[in-house]
Amino acid sequence: MNGFLAGLFLAAAVVPIVLAARLSRRQPSSSLLSYLLYLSLWNFQTVFTTAFLLYIRYLPKAGRLGFILFNAVLIIPIHAATAIFFADFLWKQLGRRLAWTAKAVLATPFLVVLVTYGRQTFLRLARDPAPSSFQVNAPLSMIIMVLIVTALSVAGILLSGAGKDAGRKKRVMPVAGLTAVGMILGFLFMGGNYSNFLSYILYGFIGLAMNIPALIALAMSLERKRLSSAGRGASASRLEEVGERFGLSEREREILGLVYLGQLNKEIARELHISLDTVKKHLYNIFKKTGVRNRLQLFLLVPREESTAMNGGPAAGRRDRILD
């Protein structure tokens, strides 16, 4: 049972990174690369910390010494890099550039902890190179990392909310908001009493779950942007052709056009001044008549503007444009 839980935990650590990597490959941008690095470092240090808590008591003295040195020399810089990569991602999403001075400011508290904690660790090891019992960790570094990511998320919400770019608000606020909520809830739950294998694995799962809602929101935002960018390449005549071919009603054709602009159900309802249930009913009828299962398949029904796309015209430009 313990082996199964450990395998499940490792899979839970890898799957979000794979998803972020796929997003970065499908829509390459420097902001997505920063988020991929942030998520990879976050999950790595979560796995390491969980393994440290689980297996330190079973290691020989030499192995314990290795854990102490790794924690003192590498895990604190990893915490610093995690916070900096998240800041870089968020600032790029806001259309800004994170200056080197800002990165230095973010790294400063971790440097203070590293110097203080590292000095204490090496002095202790100098007195007793292979202690039989000890408790060595860097909780302050982890707390600082969580607080910085939370503060950056709140700042992202405020900055995007104060701006006039509606697209940027839709892109930044869900990810920043869910990250902040995940950090706060995860930090509260991780403060419990952990004393056995199951509780330590739970601790690890909580650490991994802190970023999952924000990652899902980011994936949905990118997919919506992709469909919106591609959908603008389809002319009204092409959409009308689909409507005639499948016998769509006037209202269904109207909703089809808004779907191709990347609008969500709630936005379509506001645009047409109808209820959300009515939008869902019309979409169900569109899917049934056209024989598709989702919006992506619906988009593929519309023939591309071949001449425009091949010549690099406006439609192609909108499809190819990558926003950080």
Secondary structure, 3 states (H helix, E strand, C coil): CHHHHHHHHHHHHHHHHHHHHHHHHHCCCHHHHHHHHHHHHHHHHHHHHHHHHHHHHHCCHHHHHHHHHHHHHHHHHHHHHHHHHHHHHHHHHCCCCCCHHHHHHHHHHHHHHHHHHHHHHHHHHHHCCCCCCCCCCCHHHHHHHHHHHHHHHHHHHHHHHHCCCHHHHHHHHHHHHHHHHHHHHHHHHCCCCCCCHHHHHHHHHHHHHCCHHHHHHHHHHHHHHHHHHHHCCCCHHHHHHHHHHHCCCHHHHHHHHHHHCCCCHHHHHHHHCCCHHHHHHHHHHHHHHHCCCCHHHHHHCCCCCHHHHHCCCHHHHHHHCCCC
